[in-house]
Amino acid sequence: MAKYDSAVVMAFGKLNLMLDIVGTTAEGYHELETVMQSVKLYDTLTLKVNGTGENRLICDKMGFPCDSSNLIWKAADAFAEFTKQDLGGITVTVDKQLPSMAGMAGGSADCAATLCALNEMFGTGLSSSQLCEIGVKLGADVPFCIVGGTQMCRGVGEKMTAHPMPRCAFVVVKPDVSISTPAAFKKYDSLENVPKCDTAVFLENLDKNDIKAMCGQLFNALEYAAQETEIENAKKKLIDAGALGSLMTGSGSAVFGVFQDPEKAQAALEKMKKDYPQAWVCTPVSAGTQIVSLG
């Protein structure tokens, strides 16, 4: 039985400050080393017990799937199975602000937020590690989106080590191109002699909050698979607008530039908006989700 009939939760997006592919698992998945950073660009989910026994998903964003294929729906089903709770039917209304097919974990963030909100609504008291145990079966980025902050993620992304949050701001743009994650990894597998990241140096600069040095080490192996002119153009325009460094996040197609402070980032945003309707200033946040209210 629900302790609260409703919850409002923010689902923060993420950026990959570095991403390298270091091998494959026994199951054939790509093994990663990636520093993920939660940022203050988010979807807002409103969950309500509807008493019908059936889940319902509402979103007015074009192309947003509202059927059982959505990770929000899958999260509710997985939570009910794990906790042996009868949810009574959940209606989830999504204010979708995170871009899709951008490499910002929009679907995974919504999934994580659903798990965290249901944990509060039903008073089940699951630990972060228990929520991650549910989440990792739904998507590789879900555990990070549950924990959030600044994490070095290894394995397929589920093995996390916390690091100090960088003191900087990001300008994120979404070029008018979409990249399929499976296609990006498949393309990467066909490449030879892809450069590698010096992960130890990157982490050293991150831990010292040496933003300029960190920007000199920004790296994403999947950029070599993307081979999109729009990605390179966006990176160059961000550098021209004053970014200390620029990188594609995840498998793309969103690209971010790193700035020392929000004021410089805001000035750059105004320049970038001329070419990119989808553009934002984001600051780092220390969590993957945030409960706004319970009722």
N, C-alpha and C positions, 0 to 999 in steps of 0.2 A: 504493500500500500504506500502511496506517495506521502512523503512528509510535507512537500510543497507541490501545489498544482501547476506551477509555472516557473520558468526561469528565463532570464535574458543573459546571453553570454557573447563575448567578443572572441572571434577566432582570428588570431594574428597570422599574417603571412610570414614567409621566411625568405632570406637571401643566402646563397652559398658564397661565402667570402673566398673559399678555395674549394676545388673539387678535383680529386685525382682518382683514377681507376687503378687498383693495385693488384687485381687478380680476379678469380672467380671462385664461388663457393662450390661445395660438393654437389649442390642442387642445380648448379649452372647459373646462379645469379651473379651479377657483377659485385665485386668487393670494393668498397669505397673508403677513401679518407676524405672527409669533407667537413669544413667548418660552417655550420649553419647559424644564422642570426635571425632571431625574431624581430620583426619591425612593426611599427605602428601604422599599418595599413591592414584593415580587417573587415571581415564579414560579421554581421550581427545576426544571431539566431535567437528566435523566441520560441520556446518549447512550452506546450500546454498539454496536460492530460485531457483527452477528449471523451473518455468513457465509452467509446464505441467498440473498443477492442481491436481497432485497425489503425495503422499509422497513416499519416497524411503529410505531404510535403508541399509547401506553397512558396513560389518565387516567381517574380515577374520578369526576371532576366531572360532574354531570348536565348534559347539553346540550353538552358539549365534543365537537366533531367529531373523530373519530379516523381519518377517511379522507383521501384525497388532496386534498380541498378545503382542508385545514388549511394555514396558512402555514408551519408547521414542515416538513411534507412537501414543500411547494413550495420551501422554502429548500434542503433537501437536494438536490432535483433540480437546482435552479439552480446550486448550488455545484459539483455533479458535472459539469455541462455547461461551466461557466466554467473549471474547473481540469483538465478531461479526466481526472478521477480516477474509478476504479471503487471506489465506497464499500463494496461487498461486502454491502450491506444494513445499514441503521441502525435500531436500536430506540430510541425516545425515550420515556422515562417522565416525565410532567409532574406535578409537585405544584403545582396551580393555586391561587394565592392572590389574584392580581389579578382584580378583578371584571370581568365581561363587559358590553359595551354601556354603558361608564361614562365613556369619554373619557380613559382612562388608558393606552391603547396596548397592552393586554394581548396581542393577537394579533401586533402588530408587534414587541413586546419579545421574544416567544418566537421569532419569525422571526430577529431580530438575534442572539439568543443562540445559535441553531442555527448560523448562519453563522460566528460567532466561535469556537464550540467545534469545528466541523469544521476550521476553519483551523488550530487547534492540534493536533487529533488527527492530521491528515494532513500536518502540517509544510509546508504550502504557502506560508507566509510572505506571504500577501496583505496589502497595506497597508490601512489604514482606508479610504482613498479607493476602493480596489478592492472592498472588501467593500460599501461604499456603492453602488458602481456596480451590483453584483448586487442589493442590497437595494431600491433605488429602483424597480426594475421590479416588485417584489412588493408594495410599499405605500409611500405618501408619508411615513409616520412611521418607516419602517425605518431610513433613514440616521441620523436623530437617535438612535434606540434603539441603534445601533451605537456612535456617538460619545459620546452622553450628556453629563451635566453641565448647564451653563446655557448655552443657545444661542439667539440670535436666528435664527429660521428664516424664510427667504423663498422665493419661488417657490411650489411646492406643498408646501414644507417641506424641500427638499433642499439649499438654499443656506444654510449655517450660519456664524455668527460667534459665537465664544465670548465670554462675559461672566463677571465675578466671581460666584461662587456666593453667594446671600443667606444670611446667618446668622439662621436662623429655624427654626420648626417648623410643620408643617401638621397640622390635623385634617381627615381626609377622611371623608365619609359618602356612602353610596349609597342615595338614596331608592328606594322601591319603584315605580320607573317606568323604562322603557327607552326610549331614543331612537335611532332609526335615523340614522346619519350622512348617507346620501344624502337622506333625507327632510328633515333639518335644513337642508342646503344648498339644497335645492329650495324650502323654505319661505322661507329668507332671500332668495332671488332674487325672491320675490313681494312683498317688503316695500318700502316707500318711506321715504326720509328717516331711515334708521338712523344713529344717532350714530356718530362715528368716534373712534378712540383717538389721543391725543397721544403717539405712539410715542417721539418724541425725549425728552419729559419723563419718560416711564416708564423709558427706558434710563438717563437721567441719574441718577434716584433709585436704580435698581438698582446702577449702577456705584459710587455713593457708599455703598451699603449702608444707605440711609435707608429702613428698613423701613416706618415710619409713612407717609412720603410716598409710597412705592411702593404701599402699600395704598390710598391715595387715588386711584391711577390704574389699579387693577385693571379690566380690560375684556375682555369676550368678546362679539363681535358675534353669535355663535350663540345667546346667551341670548334675544335678541329673537325668534329663530325657534322656540325651545323652547316658550315660552308655557305652561309647566307650573307649576301652583300649588305642587307638591311641591318644585320647585327654589327658588322664592322663600321657601317656609317653611323649608327647610333653611338657606338663607343667613341668614335672620333669626335662627334659633336659634343658629347659630354666632356671630353678632355678640353676641347676648344672653349667650352663654357666655364672652365675653371676646375674641373674635377682633378683630384690628385691621382686617381686611377679609375679604370672602368672595366667592367666584366659582365658577361652574360651569366645569369643565375640558373642553376640546375641545367635542364636540357633546353632551356629557353622557352619563349623568345624574349622575355623581359631582360633589359640591360640596366645596370645601375652604375652611377658614378659616386665616388666617395669625396666628401667635403669636410673640412675641419669644423665648420659650425653651421647651424641652421640658416643663418642670414645669407651666407654665401650660396647655400643650397637653394634658398628661395629665389635669389637673383638668377641662378642658373635655370631654375624651373621655368621662369618667365620666358627665357630664350628657347627652351626646349619645346614649350607648348606650341610654338609656331609650326613645328614639324610633327609633333606627336600629341594628338588629342588625349591619349591615355598617358598621363605623366603625373608623378606625385613626388612630394618630399616625404621621406620616412625617417624616423629616428629609431634607434635600437630600443627594444623593451626586454624586460628580464623574465617574461613568462610567455607561454604559448597560447594560453587562454585567460580570460578574466570574466568572472561572474559579475554581472552588473546588478542583477536583482533576483530575488526569490520571492514567490508569492503564493 
